[in-house]
Amino acid sequence: HMQHGVSIGTLLAEVAAANAAVPLRAVILVDGDNSLSVLDALEPLMPLLDPAPFHVVTSLMRHSFSQRLVGICARPCASLLFSHTSCHDAVDTCMAAQMGLLHSGLPLDVVLAFVSEDHFIDELAHLCRMLGRRAVKLSRDQKEELCHVAAGMHPIYREVPSATS
């Protein structure tokens, strides 16, 4: 699972299966190009919240790897997805595809949290909100806020999502 990651085709099934024991509150999509450091904040929470009410999907460029992923990817509440190409913005494109897949396949009360330094993520979070899903974009420096999302204590859970055009 760690060496090859999951495919976009099996991601939804993996997220659902890994979190069958507890209702899923959030999926955290991590941009492996620029935000891997947030995993250091999430990893200590995982044994405390076991089974975890969140799932972490980390996207990386094809053929890349980080030692930081070893502990987190061994957990059932984490998935690793590699881009199929090494082209510019490959990871960003994967994250956009993941957003669409997860939005269409998960209940609307599941929050999508995006962690990236890229500005296009603002658009993805906004699109989610337009579709009636609570979504938040965080930077890699917002580790405390991210832990609050993972633990179900972030203000995003009190927001009432509304579909708008």
N, C-alpha and C positions, 0 to 999 in steps of 0.2 A: 504494500500500500504506500510506503514512504518513498521507495525508489522511483516508482512510475506514476504515482498519484492516481487520482480518479479521473474518469473522463466526464466531459460535460453531459454525456448521455446517461451516466449512472449517478450523477451528483444528487439529484432530487431523491432518488431511492436511498442513497447512503445517508443523507441528512435525516430522512424520515425514519429509517431503521435504527440509526444510532440514538435517536431521541424518542424511541417508542415508549420508554419506561417513564418518561416525565413529559408533561406538555411543553412544547417548544415555545419560548418567549421571544427569542431573537436569533437571527443569523448574522454573524459578523463577517463581512467580506474584507479581507486584508490584501492590500496591494503589495506584493512581495518585492516590487521594484524599489519602493521607497519607504515602507513602513513596517518592516519585520521586527523592529525594536518593540512594538506593542505586544508581541508574543511573550516577552519577559514579564509583563504585567498580568497577562491572562493565565499563564501556566500555573502560578500558585493557587489561583481560584479553582482550577479544575478538580483537584481532589476534595476541596471543601464543598463544592457543589456537585456531588456525584450521586445520582446521575445529573448532569448539567442541564439547565433549562435553556442553554444556548448552544449554537454550533458555529465553529470557526472554519471558514473556507479561506485558505491562503493560496493566492495565485502567484506563480513564478514563471519566469522566462524559461523556455525549453532548455534543458541541459544545465540549469543552474541549481545550486544546492547551498544550504546554509546549515551549519552545525546547530544553530538556534532551533531548527525544526525537529531535531531528533526526539526530544521529550514530548513536545506538543503533538506531533503527528502519531505518536503511539496511543493516544487517547481516542476513544470512540467518538467524542464530541468535536473532532477536528478532521478536516479533509484538506488534502493538498492537490492542487490542480496546476498542471504545467501547460503553457501555451504550445500549440502544435508547430509554430514557426518561431523564428528569432527576429522577425521583422519589427520595425519601430511600432510602438503602441500595442504589441501583441497581448500583453497582460491586461492593458486597459480594455481591449476588445473582449477578452475573456470575461472580465468583470461585468461588462455591459450585458453579455449573453447570459451570465449567471443571474443577474438581476431579473431579466425577463423570465427565465426558467423558474426561478424560485418564486417570483411574484405570481406566476400563473399556477404554480403547483402547491403553494402553502396557504393555509388559512390567512385571511386578511389581518388577524390580530397579531401575527408574528411580525415583529419589528425587523427591518433591514438596517443594519449599521455598516456604513462604509468607512474604511480607514485608509486614507491615501493623502498624499500631498498634491495630487493632480486636481486641477480646477474642474475638469469635466465631471468629476464625481458630484459636484454640486448639482449638475443637471440630472444625473441619475437619481439622486435623492429627491429632487423636485418632481421628477416624473413619477416616482413611487407615490408621493403625496397626492399628486393629481389623480392617481388611480385608486385613491382611498386607503393607502397603506402608510403607516407611520414609518418614517425613515429619518436617519440622522447621518450627517457626514462629520467625521472626526479626523483630526490630524494625529500624527504619530506622537505628538507631545501631550495629547489629551488622555493620558493613561488612566487617570482617576475616573474621568467621565466614562471611558470605555468599560472599566470594571463595574461601574454603576449600571451600565446597559446589560452586561453579562449577568449581574446579580438581580436584575429586575427592579432596580431602584432609581433609574434615570427618569427625569421629568417627561421624557418622550412617552412613557407608559400612561401618563395622565392626559396626554393630548387626545382630542377626539378627531380621528381622521375624517376628512371629507373630500369626496371626489369633486374636482373642479376642472374646468377646461382652461 
